[in-house]
Amino acid sequence: MLFLYETRRIKVTDEINQVWPVSEPLTADRLRRATVLHTVILETARLYPPVRFICQRSPEAGEGEIAGQTCPFSKGTRLLGSVYNANRDGDKYDQPETFSLERDLSDLLSWHGENPERMCTGKDLSIALIKVFCMTLLKHYQWDRSTEVTWNFKMPNLMTPNTLELQGFSAKNKD
């Protein structure tokens, strides 16, 4: 999502150049100051979650609604939820199919939100690693084209997407 729109890429690249001077090392403080990149990562993870499904056993019997029908389930039933669909819920997000840097992502489901019972313990580390990757890539390489990410829902897997290629990167000239 970062590279599908040139204005977004330029905005992030400008931020990286501002917080990370050319000859300086990448530090934790510089990662924290990359707030536009942070928002791009979260919004991208909303649209294309790193884990597409979550699964847990029901702690008690209950019922849920599926396609307008009430479906009872027993205690211990394995319940599967689509993070991909939940992150595109029109009742939760205005224009859920649209990428927005202005969206409130404080309870983003891609890392199980802020619920302490379900929060991903690797959330901060994974976001920091993505930031390091993106910042290094944009600092040392140039980009000349982009490809859309494709998802195969007929053969779902738990991780993102079925095909992902980084194309069009080349080393920047050191002039």
N, C-alpha and C positions, 0 to 999 in steps of 0.2 A: 504494500500500500504506500510505502514511503516514496517509491519512484514512479507511480502511475501518473502523478501530476507534477510538472516541473516546478510550479510555485511552491509546493510542499517541500520538495527536495532542496530547493534554494533556501527556503526558510530554515530548514534543519542544518544544512551545510553552513550557512551564515552563523547560526548559533554555535556550532562546533568550532568554527574558526575563531569565534569570539572567546569562548571559554577555554580553548586549548591552543595556545600559541605554538607556532611551528616547531621550535627547538626545545620545547618543554615536555616533560613526561606526562602521561595521562595519570591523573590522581583521582582519589575518591571524591574530593571536592569538585573537581571538574565534571565528574559523572553526575553528581547531585545538581550542578548548575545547568545541566542540559535538560531543561524542563520541557521544551518543545519536543525534543526527541522522546522524552519519557511519555508524554501524552500521545505521540504517534505510536509508540510501542503498545500502550494500553488500548488505544482505539483499534489498532490492527489486531490485537489479541481478542478484542470484542467481536470483530467481524470474522476472524479466522483463529479460533481458540487453539492454544497449544495442545490441549486435551479436549477432544470433541464430546466425550461421554463421561459421565460419572456414574458409579454404581455403589449401592450400599444395600444392606439388608434392613427391612423395616423393623423398628424396635417394638412395634405393636400392630395389631390388625387395623385395617382402615379401608378406605375406598378412594378412588381417584376417577377423574373424568377423562375419557379418551374418545375423541371424535363424537362428543355429545352424549356418550353413554356412560353410566356409572358402573365402575368395575371394582368389586370388592377384592381385597387381598388379605392374606393371613400374616400373622407375626412371623418374621423370618423370611418373607418373600424378598427376592432380589429385585430391587427397583433400579431402573436404568433411566438416567436423565440426559437429554441432549443439551450440552452447554452451547453448542452452535445455535440451536433454536432459541434457547432462553436468552442469549445475548442479542437476539434479533426480535425480541418481544415488543410489539407496538404499544402495549400497555405500559411498558417500562421506559422505552426509549422513543423519543420523537424522531421520526424518519429513520427507523432502525437499519435500513439498508444503506444509508448514506454515511460516509466517513466524515466525522466532525471533530475538530480540535477544541470545540467549545463544550463538548458533552461532559456531564458529571459521571465520572467513572469510579467513584469512591467505593462502590460495592460490586465491582466487576466480577462476574462469575468465572472468568478464565483461570483465576487462581483461587477459586472457591470464595470470592468476596472477602469481607472483613469478619465473617462469623468465626470466632475463635475455635469452635468445635470442628470446623471443616477447613480452616485456612491452610493453604499450602505452605509448608515450612520452607520450601525452596523459592518462594515468590521473589523476595528481594534479590537473592543471588541470581536467579534466572533473568530477571530484568536487568541487573547490572551486567551480566554476561552479554546480553543482547545489545546493551548500550556500548560496551567495549567493542563488540564486533562492528556495529554500525559506525561508531566514531572512527575506528581504525580504517574501515573500508572507505569512508567518505574523506578521510584525511589524506590517505595515501593512494587512492585510486580514483579514476574518473569513470563516469557512467554514461553510456551512449544509447541504451535502449532498455525496454522493460517487457516482461511477459506476465500475463495474468496468472494467478494461482488457480489450479483446477482442483475440484473435489469430486471424488467418485462415491456417491452415496449408495450405489448398488453393491459395492464391496467396501463397507466402512471399516476403518481401523481406529484405534484410540488416539493415534497421534496425527499431527497435521501434515500438510495435505498429502494426497497420494503422489503428486508430482510437484516438485519444487526445483527450479533451476535458477541459479544466479548467472545471468548472461549479460554481456556487454561491459564488463569491467576490464580496465587496463591500467597499468601503473601510470601515475602522473609523471610528467617530465620534471626533473629536479633542477630546472633553470632558475 
